[in-house]
Amino acid sequence: MKLKILGSGSIFSKDNSASCLIDNKILIDVPNGTCKTLKRIGIEPSNILNILITHFHGDHYFDMPFMLLNKISSSNKPINIYCDSSGENKIYNLTKLAFPNKVD
């Protein structure tokens, strides 16, 4: 197993918020700036197959709309999102807020 730390800071630090990537396919948490961080290290966000959201503070999932939009526009591979039972509604509402004309 190959683990990459994408961030270990908090929302108030100069470093990216806590997130890591396992085997370039499993993303744990999706804080702000995750898509750009992945691209900067040479990983296409649309290649991520699984996302685990540990909890629903903004610094752990606010890049989800960008991950989903990237996935929809550049890949037909499914993406699995693992989170608590409130997650689907929270992710939907955040994505609808970010891209009101893209979400049905």
NUVEX-921666 format. One record per residue (C-alpha): residue in one letter; x, y, z. Coordinates in Angstrom, 1 decimal. Layout:
! residues N
<pt><aa>A</aa><X>X</X><Y>Y</Y><Z>Z</Z></pt>
...
! end
This chain:
! residues 104
<pt><aa>M</aa><X>0.0</X><Y>0.0</Y><Z>0.0</Z></pt>
<pt><aa>K</aa><X>1.3</X><Y>3.4</Y><Z>-1.0</Z></pt>
<pt><aa>L</aa><X>0.1</X><Y>6.4</Y><Z>1.2</Z></pt>
<pt><aa>K</aa><X>0.5</X><Y>10.0</Y><Z>0.1</Z></pt>
<pt><aa>I</aa><X>-0.2</X><Y>12.8</Y><Z>2.6</Z></pt>
<pt><aa>L</aa><X>-1.9</X><Y>15.6</Y><Z>0.6</Z></pt>
<pt><aa>G</aa><X>-2.3</X><Y>17.8</Y><Z>3.7</Z></pt>
<pt><aa>S</aa><X>-2.0</X><Y>17.8</Y><Z>7.4</Z></pt>
<pt><aa>G</aa><X>-2.9</X><Y>21.3</Y><Z>8.3</Z></pt>
<pt><aa>S</aa><X>-6.1</X><Y>22.9</Y><Z>9.5</Z></pt>
<pt><aa>I</aa><X>-8.2</X><Y>25.5</Y><Z>7.7</Z></pt>
<pt><aa>F</aa><X>-6.2</X><Y>28.2</Y><Z>9.5</Z></pt>
<pt><aa>S</aa><X>-2.7</X><Y>27.0</Y><Z>8.5</Z></pt>
<pt><aa>K</aa><X>-0.8</X><Y>27.8</Y><Z>5.3</Z></pt>
<pt><aa>D</aa><X>-0.7</X><Y>24.0</Y><Z>4.5</Z></pt>
<pt><aa>N</aa><X>-3.6</X><Y>22.0</Y><Z>3.0</Z></pt>
<pt><aa>S</aa><X>-6.1</X><Y>20.6</Y><Z>5.4</Z></pt>
<pt><aa>A</aa><X>-5.9</X><Y>17.0</Y><Z>6.4</Z></pt>
<pt><aa>S</aa><X>-6.2</X><Y>14.6</Y><Z>3.5</Z></pt>
<pt><aa>C</aa><X>-4.4</X><Y>11.5</Y><Z>2.2</Z></pt>
<pt><aa>L</aa><X>-4.4</X><Y>9.3</Y><Z>-0.9</Z></pt>
<pt><aa>I</aa><X>-4.0</X><Y>5.5</Y><Z>-0.8</Z></pt>
<pt><aa>D</aa><X>-2.6</X><Y>3.7</Y><Z>-3.9</Z></pt>
<pt><aa>N</aa><X>-3.6</X><Y>6.8</Y><Z>-6.0</Z></pt>
<pt><aa>K</aa><X>-7.2</X><Y>5.5</Y><Z>-6.0</Z></pt>
<pt><aa>I</aa><X>-8.6</X><Y>6.0</Y><Z>-2.5</Z></pt>
<pt><aa>L</aa><X>-9.0</X><Y>9.6</Y><Z>-1.2</Z></pt>
<pt><aa>I</aa><X>-9.6</X><Y>10.2</Y><Z>2.4</Z></pt>
<pt><aa>D</aa><X>-11.3</X><Y>13.5</Y><Z>2.9</Z></pt>
<pt><aa>V</aa><X>-11.6</X><Y>16.2</Y><Z>0.3</Z></pt>
<pt><aa>P</aa><X>-10.8</X><Y>19.6</Y><Z>1.8</Z></pt>
<pt><aa>N</aa><X>-10.6</X><Y>22.8</Y><Z>-0.2</Z></pt>
<pt><aa>G</aa><X>-7.9</X><Y>22.7</Y><Z>-2.8</Z></pt>
<pt><aa>T</aa><X>-7.8</X><Y>18.9</Y><Z>-3.2</Z></pt>
<pt><aa>C</aa><X>-8.3</X><Y>18.8</Y><Z>-7.0</Z></pt>
<pt><aa>K</aa><X>-5.5</X><Y>21.3</Y><Z>-7.5</Z></pt>
<pt><aa>T</aa><X>-3.2</X><Y>19.4</Y><Z>-5.1</Z></pt>
<pt><aa>L</aa><X>-3.9</X><Y>16.2</Y><Z>-7.0</Z></pt>
<pt><aa>K</aa><X>-3.1</X><Y>17.8</Y><Z>-10.4</Z></pt>
<pt><aa>R</aa><X>0.0</X><Y>19.4</Y><Z>-9.0</Z></pt>
<pt><aa>I</aa><X>1.4</X><Y>16.0</Y><Z>-8.0</Z></pt>
<pt><aa>G</aa><X>0.5</X><Y>14.4</Y><Z>-11.3</Z></pt>
<pt><aa>I</aa><X>-2.7</X><Y>12.6</Y><Z>-10.4</Z></pt>
<pt><aa>E</aa><X>-5.9</X><Y>13.2</Y><Z>-12.4</Z></pt>
<pt><aa>P</aa><X>-8.8</X><Y>13.7</Y><Z>-10.0</Z></pt>
<pt><aa>S</aa><X>-11.1</X><Y>11.8</Y><Z>-12.3</Z></pt>
<pt><aa>N</aa><X>-9.0</X><Y>8.6</Y><Z>-11.7</Z></pt>
<pt><aa>I</aa><X>-10.0</X><Y>8.6</Y><Z>-8.1</Z></pt>
<pt><aa>L</aa><X>-12.3</X><Y>5.6</Y><Z>-7.6</Z></pt>
<pt><aa>N</aa><X>-13.2</X><Y>5.8</Y><Z>-3.9</Z></pt>
<pt><aa>I</aa><X>-13.6</X><Y>8.7</Y><Z>-1.4</Z></pt>
<pt><aa>L</aa><X>-14.0</X><Y>8.3</Y><Z>2.3</Z></pt>
<pt><aa>I</aa><X>-15.3</X><Y>11.4</Y><Z>4.2</Z></pt>
<pt><aa>T</aa><X>-14.4</X><Y>11.0</Y><Z>7.8</Z></pt>
<pt><aa>H</aa><X>-16.8</X><Y>13.8</Y><Z>9.0</Z></pt>
<pt><aa>F</aa><X>-18.7</X><Y>16.8</Y><Z>7.7</Z></pt>
<pt><aa>H</aa><X>-16.6</X><Y>19.8</Y><Z>8.7</Z></pt>
<pt><aa>G</aa><X>-15.9</X><Y>22.1</Y><Z>5.7</Z></pt>
<pt><aa>D</aa><X>-12.2</X><Y>21.4</Y><Z>5.9</Z></pt>
<pt><aa>H</aa><X>-12.9</X><Y>17.7</Y><Z>5.2</Z></pt>
<pt><aa>Y</aa><X>-15.3</X><Y>17.9</Y><Z>2.2</Z></pt>
<pt><aa>F</aa><X>-15.7</X><Y>21.3</Y><Z>0.6</Z></pt>
<pt><aa>D</aa><X>-13.9</X><Y>20.3</Y><Z>-2.6</Z></pt>
<pt><aa>M</aa><X>-16.5</X><Y>17.5</Y><Z>-3.3</Z></pt>
<pt><aa>P</aa><X>-18.4</X><Y>19.6</Y><Z>-5.9</Z></pt>
<pt><aa>F</aa><X>-15.2</X><Y>20.1</Y><Z>-7.9</Z></pt>
<pt><aa>M</aa><X>-14.3</X><Y>16.4</Y><Z>-7.6</Z></pt>
<pt><aa>L</aa><X>-17.7</X><Y>15.4</Y><Z>-8.9</Z></pt>
<pt><aa>L</aa><X>-17.7</X><Y>17.9</Y><Z>-11.7</Z></pt>
<pt><aa>N</aa><X>-14.3</X><Y>16.8</Y><Z>-12.7</Z></pt>
<pt><aa>K</aa><X>-15.4</X><Y>13.2</Y><Z>-12.6</Z></pt>
<pt><aa>I</aa><X>-18.6</X><Y>13.8</Y><Z>-14.7</Z></pt>
<pt><aa>S</aa><X>-16.8</X><Y>15.8</Y><Z>-17.3</Z></pt>
<pt><aa>S</aa><X>-13.8</X><Y>13.6</Y><Z>-17.9</Z></pt>
<pt><aa>S</aa><X>-14.5</X><Y>10.0</Y><Z>-17.0</Z></pt>
<pt><aa>N</aa><X>-17.3</X><Y>7.5</Y><Z>-17.1</Z></pt>
<pt><aa>K</aa><X>-15.9</X><Y>5.3</Y><Z>-14.4</Z></pt>
<pt><aa>P</aa><X>-18.0</X><Y>5.2</Y><Z>-11.3</Z></pt>
<pt><aa>I</aa><X>-17.0</X><Y>6.8</Y><Z>-8.0</Z></pt>
<pt><aa>N</aa><X>-17.8</X><Y>5.4</Y><Z>-4.6</Z></pt>
<pt><aa>I</aa><X>-18.3</X><Y>7.8</Y><Z>-1.7</Z></pt>
<pt><aa>Y</aa><X>-18.2</X><Y>6.5</Y><Z>1.8</Z></pt>
<pt><aa>C</aa><X>-19.6</X><Y>8.6</Y><Z>4.6</Z></pt>
<pt><aa>D</aa><X>-22.2</X><Y>8.7</Y><Z>7.3</Z></pt>
<pt><aa>S</aa><X>-25.9</X><Y>8.6</Y><Z>6.5</Z></pt>
<pt><aa>S</aa><X>-26.3</X><Y>12.4</Y><Z>6.3</Z></pt>
<pt><aa>G</aa><X>-23.6</X><Y>12.6</Y><Z>3.6</Z></pt>
<pt><aa>E</aa><X>-25.6</X><Y>12.2</Y><Z>0.5</Z></pt>
<pt><aa>N</aa><X>-27.8</X><Y>15.1</Y><Z>1.3</Z></pt>
<pt><aa>K</aa><X>-24.9</X><Y>17.3</Y><Z>2.5</Z></pt>
<pt><aa>I</aa><X>-22.9</X><Y>16.6</Y><Z>-0.7</Z></pt>
<pt><aa>Y</aa><X>-25.9</X><Y>17.2</Y><Z>-2.9</Z></pt>
<pt><aa>N</aa><X>-26.7</X><Y>20.5</Y><Z>-1.3</Z></pt>
<pt><aa>L</aa><X>-23.1</X><Y>21.7</Y><Z>-1.4</Z></pt>
<pt><aa>T</aa><X>-22.8</X><Y>20.7</Y><Z>-5.1</Z></pt>
<pt><aa>K</aa><X>-26.1</X><Y>22.4</Y><Z>-6.0</Z></pt>
<pt><aa>L</aa><X>-24.9</X><Y>25.6</Y><Z>-4.2</Z></pt>
<pt><aa>A</aa><X>-21.6</X><Y>25.5</Y><Z>-6.1</Z></pt>
<pt><aa>F</aa><X>-23.0</X><Y>24.6</Y><Z>-9.5</Z></pt>
<pt><aa>P</aa><X>-26.8</X><Y>25.3</Y><Z>-9.5</Z></pt>
<pt><aa>N</aa><X>-27.2</X><Y>24.5</Y><Z>-13.2</Z></pt>
<pt><aa>K</aa><X>-25.3</X><Y>21.2</Y><Z>-13.2</Z></pt>
<pt><aa>V</aa><X>-27.1</X><Y>19.3</Y><Z>-10.5</Z></pt>
<pt><aa>D</aa><X>-30.4</X><Y>17.6</Y><Z>-11.1</Z></pt>
! end
